[in-house]
């Protein structure tokens, strides 16, 4: 299930909550200057998790690569169960720690995560990748509130969108 809240947090509220945690190529100056809207979206299903993409990329040889690597393929949370072994040992350990924590909680796992809206009702995760990956690996019930930034659909808003934005037409002289 995916539900959108009628509440719309301000850019200031988003920044106060997540600015120190977001380390991907999110364009903060443009976010503030253009006052991009933020929506609250609740996800509670595996299907909804599968529409979330991470700033983790796999190359054709099955190794982790940077977002700007020419062979970088983005991972969605739906990819995590089959690709977790391709992740570096530190990521796997962090994810495993959260899987154990969620299992021990004996209830609905709840937390908030910042995301960037993409076309097709998809979300790019700006932080909380390890916790969300742990949800993809566990069978625990969950409720995650996404603070979803509705910015431009190009790498001028978020660098990682180079993998998702449609190619630009080249004008002929």
Secondary structure, DSSP 8 states (H G I E B T S, - for coil): -EEE-S----HHHHHHHHTTT--S-B-HHHHHHHT-EEEEEEE-SHHHHTTEEEEEEE-TTS-EE-TTSTT-EEEEGGGHHHHGGGS-HHHHHHHHHHHHHHHHH-S-EEEEEEEEEETTTEEEESS-HHHHHHHHHS---EEEEEEEEE--SSTTTBGGGGGTS--------
